[in-house]
């Protein structure tokens, strides 16, 4: 379907430089029509907030953000008229941003966020961010999901409007969330060397992690 609210989406990545030069500190200003919500990279420290300030001018909303930690130069910016479901998991804010006409799979996404955090923090170590966000984007941009730090853009096509009624099919919505959450450890905490094979390392470990979450969900 065509989105009535015309969301904007930018996926910003750079992977050609050595790891030490792929980290950034950043401050950014985002402007959008006043009814939209902007979704930036997350804040990590509990002492500072990512959003420095917010204001309105000439019918537009502006948001000023400042990262309070060094992060990979690999982040996303999305803006649209979102409905937001929020829950808390042990002090971590879980958020799913979605089109109001696509609510069907949001509960299973939220469940997968919680189950992934439960398994990964027990087996791999602490989660480094204050938030874990899933943000819908239209299928005209693509049919994929991607794990940026604490922020996971997720195509409507493979997640929000996916039909999961067939009893023999794997729950791909649940699985993809678990896979992208795995990247919060594999690629955002444990980062491969700047050489051939780095992606194989992070993707295989995220795949393994997601399968373990699926296994615990089945028991």
C-alpha positions as CSV (number, residue, x, y, z in Angstrom):
1,X,0.0,0.0,0.0
2,X,1.1,3.6,-0.4
3,X,1.8,5.5,2.8
4,X,-0.4,8.6,3.2
5,X,2.1,10.3,5.5
6,X,5.1,9.9,3.1
7,X,7.8,8.9,5.7
8,X,11.4,10.0,5.1
9,X,14.2,7.5,5.7
10,X,17.9,7.9,5.6
11,X,20.3,5.0,6.3
12,X,23.8,6.3,6.8
13,X,26.7,3.9,6.8
14,X,30.4,3.9,6.2
15,X,32.5,0.8,6.5
16,X,35.6,1.4,4.4
17,X,37.8,2.9,7.1
18,X,39.5,1.1,9.9
19,X,37.3,0.5,13.0
20,X,38.9,3.2,15.1
21,X,38.1,5.8,12.5
22,X,34.5,4.5,12.1
23,X,33.4,5.8,15.4
24,X,31.9,9.3,15.8
25,X,30.6,11.8,18.2
26,X,27.8,13.8,16.7
27,X,25.3,16.5,17.1
28,X,22.4,16.8,14.7
29,X,19.3,18.9,14.0
30,X,16.3,17.4,12.3
31,X,13.3,19.4,10.9
32,X,9.9,17.9,9.8
33,X,6.3,18.8,9.5
34,X,4.9,19.3,13.0
35,X,2.8,16.2,13.3
36,X,5.8,13.9,12.5
37,X,8.0,12.1,15.0
38,X,11.7,11.9,14.3
39,X,13.7,8.9,15.4
40,X,17.4,9.4,15.8
41,X,20.2,7.2,17.1
42,X,19.8,6.3,20.8
43,X,21.4,7.7,23.9
44,X,23.4,5.4,26.0
45,X,24.3,7.2,29.2
46,X,21.7,7.6,31.9
47,X,23.2,11.0,32.8
48,X,22.4,12.7,29.5
49,X,19.5,12.5,27.0
50,X,19.9,12.3,23.3
51,X,17.3,15.0,22.6
52,X,18.8,18.3,23.6
53,X,15.8,20.4,22.7
54,X,12.7,20.6,20.6
55,X,10.9,23.6,19.1
56,X,8.4,24.7,16.5
57,X,8.8,27.4,13.8
58,X,6.8,28.2,10.7
59,X,4.7,25.1,10.9
60,X,7.6,22.7,11.3
61,X,9.0,20.8,14.3
62,X,12.7,20.8,15.0
63,X,14.7,18.4,17.1
64,X,18.3,18.9,18.3
65,X,20.1,15.7,19.3
66,X,23.5,15.1,20.7
67,X,25.1,11.6,21.1
68,X,26.4,11.2,24.6
69,X,28.7,8.4,23.6
70,X,31.0,7.4,20.8
71,X,29.2,5.2,18.3
72,X,29.9,3.5,15.0
73,X,29.5,5.7,12.0
74,X,26.5,3.6,11.1
75,X,23.1,5.1,12.0
76,X,19.6,5.8,10.6
77,X,17.2,8.7,10.6
78,X,13.5,8.3,10.1
79,X,10.6,10.7,10.3
80,X,6.9,10.0,9.8
81,X,3.5,10.2,11.6
82,X,4.0,7.2,13.8
83,X,1.9,5.4,16.4
84,X,4.2,4.3,19.1
85,X,3.9,1.3,21.4
86,X,6.1,1.4,24.5
87,X,7.1,-1.0,27.2
88,X,9.8,-1.2,29.8
89,X,12.2,-4.1,30.2
90,X,14.4,-3.8,33.3
91,X,14.9,-0.1,32.7
92,X,15.3,-0.4,29.0
93,X,12.7,1.5,27.0
94,X,11.2,-0.7,24.2
95,X,9.5,1.1,21.4
96,X,7.8,0.1,18.1
97,X,7.0,3.0,15.7
98,X,4.5,2.0,13.1
99,X,1.8,3.2,10.7
100,X,-1.6,3.3,12.4
101,X,-3.0,0.9,9.8
102,X,-0.4,-1.8,10.4
103,X,-0.8,-2.9,14.1
104,X,-1.1,-6.7,13.5
105,X,2.4,-7.9,14.3
106,X,3.5,-5.3,16.8
107,X,2.8,-7.5,19.8
108,X,5.0,-10.3,18.5
109,X,7.7,-7.7,17.8
110,X,7.5,-6.5,21.3
111,X,7.6,-10.0,22.7
112,X,10.7,-10.8,20.6
113,X,12.5,-7.7,21.9
114,X,11.9,-8.9,25.4
115,X,12.9,-12.5,24.8
116,X,16.0,-11.4,22.9
117,X,17.1,-9.1,25.7
118,X,16.4,-11.9,28.2
119,X,18.6,-14.4,26.4
120,X,21.3,-12.1,25.2
121,X,21.9,-10.3,28.5
122,X,22.1,-13.7,30.3
123,X,24.5,-15.2,27.8
124,X,26.4,-12.4,26.1
125,X,26.6,-9.5,28.5
126,X,24.8,-6.2,29.1
127,X,22.8,-4.3,26.5
128,X,24.6,-1.0,25.9
129,X,21.7,1.4,25.2
130,X,18.8,2.8,27.1
131,X,16.4,2.1,24.2
132,X,15.6,-0.6,21.7
133,X,13.5,0.7,18.9
134,X,11.8,-0.9,15.8
135,X,10.7,1.6,13.2
136,X,8.5,0.8,10.2
137,X,9.4,2.1,6.7
138,X,7.6,1.6,3.4
139,X,8.3,-1.3,1.1
140,X,9.1,1.2,-1.7
141,X,12.4,1.7,0.1
142,X,13.1,-2.0,0.4
143,X,12.2,-5.3,1.9
144,X,14.7,-5.7,4.8
145,X,15.5,-4.9,8.4
146,X,18.8,-3.6,9.7
147,X,20.3,-3.4,13.1
148,X,21.8,0.1,13.9
149,X,22.8,0.8,17.5
150,X,19.6,0.5,19.5
151,X,17.5,1.4,16.4
152,X,16.2,-1.1,13.9
153,X,14.4,0.1,10.7
154,X,12.0,-2.7,9.6
155,X,10.2,-2.8,6.2
156,X,6.5,-3.0,6.3
157,X,6.7,-5.8,3.7
158,X,8.5,-8.4,5.8
159,X,7.3,-7.3,9.2
160,X,4.3,-5.1,9.7
161,X,1.9,-6.5,7.0
162,X,3.3,-10.0,6.8
163,X,0.6,-12.7,7.0
164,X,1.7,-15.3,9.6
165,X,-1.4,-17.4,9.7
166,X,0.0,-20.6,8.1
167,X,0.7,-23.0,11.0
168,X,3.7,-24.6,9.3
169,X,5.6,-21.4,8.7
170,X,8.3,-20.1,10.9
171,X,7.4,-16.8,12.7
172,X,9.7,-14.6,10.6
173,X,8.6,-11.4,12.3
174,X,9.7,-12.7,15.6
175,X,12.9,-14.3,14.1
176,X,14.0,-11.1,12.2
177,X,13.6,-9.0,15.4
178,X,15.8,-11.5,17.3
179,X,18.4,-11.5,14.5
180,X,18.6,-7.7,14.4
181,X,18.8,-7.6,18.2
182,X,21.7,-10.0,18.0
183,X,23.6,-7.3,16.1
184,X,23.5,-5.2,19.2
185,X,26.2,-7.6,20.4
186,X,27.7,-8.9,17.2
187,X,28.8,-5.8,15.1
188,X,28.0,-3.1,17.7
189,X,30.0,-4.4,20.6
190,X,32.2,-7.1,19.1
191,X,33.3,-5.5,15.9
192,X,35.2,-7.5,13.2
193,X,38.5,-6.3,11.8
194,X,38.4,-4.2,8.6
195,X,39.0,-7.1,6.3
196,X,37.2,-9.8,4.3
197,X,35.2,-12.1,6.6
198,X,34.0,-9.4,9.1
199,X,30.4,-9.5,7.8
200,X,30.5,-13.3,7.9
201,X,31.4,-13.2,11.6
202,X,28.7,-10.7,12.6
203,X,26.0,-12.3,10.5
204,X,26.7,-15.9,11.5
205,X,26.7,-15.0,15.2
206,X,23.5,-12.9,14.9
207,X,21.9,-15.9,13.0
208,X,23.0,-18.3,15.8
209,X,21.7,-15.9,18.5
210,X,18.3,-15.6,16.8
211,X,18.0,-19.4,16.5
212,X,18.7,-19.7,20.2
213,X,15.9,-17.2,20.9
214,X,13.6,-19.2,18.7
215,X,14.5,-22.4,20.5
216,X,13.8,-20.9,23.9
217,X,10.5,-19.5,22.6
218,X,9.5,-23.0,21.5
219,X,10.2,-24.7,24.9
